[in-house]
Amino acid sequence: MPSHSEYITRVRELDWNGLRALWMRIKAGHTPGWPPGKAFEHLVLRAFELDGAEVRWPYLVRHGGEVVEEIDGAVYAADLSCLVETKDTAGLVDVTFLAKMRNQLARRPACTLGLFFSRSGFTDAAITLVSYFAPQTVLLWRGEEMDYLLGNEFIVAGLLEKYRRAVEDGPVYYNLELGRTR
């Protein structure tokens, strides 16, 4: 199995066309050479990197020699600092996974955003409850939005639009492709 740095090298070889092709394979459930979920995790981070963001690839947080967190990545774009979580599952993501991210954000500076990407989407309860996570803000991203973002090659602009909607309307789920809140 390839090493952590080999996955990064592999995805960094991809341009926007390569990311679109990888996204099609992820949606089809056919990503040979990638452990479950890793292709999606790296695709999201590479899209941010291609769009000019600074990226911290997946990493472990240790305390006293013990691993206390596994972080899918961090993104720094347009003066925003964000932790990234991805779930490449067939089922909808429920509030359990979002609560984990909320706890990770609670240990970070208050201005840190959570960016949660789910290939399949979120349960209605998760979408509703994420608005109660204040002061932590978690922005939700569904698979359908990845088609839109990769097709238009502007994930940082998508981040800024989702953030703007969270500031103006509260941290509700905003669908970039449809241009509306839930």
Secondary structure as UniProt FT lines:
FT   HELIX           4..12
FT   HELIX           16..28
FT   TURN            32..33
FT   TURN            36..37
FT   HELIX           38..50
FT   TURN            51..52
FT   STRAND          54..56
FT   STRAND          59..63
FT   TURN            64..65
FT   STRAND          66..71
FT   STRAND          73..77
FT   TURN            78..79
FT   STRAND          80..87
FT   HELIX           95..106
FT   TURN            110..111
FT   STRAND          113..118
FT   HELIX           124..129
FT   HELIX           130..132
FT   TURN            134..135
FT   STRAND          137..142
FT   HELIX           143..152
FT   HELIX           155..169
FT   STRAND          174..175
FT   TURN            176..179
FT   STRAND          180..181
//
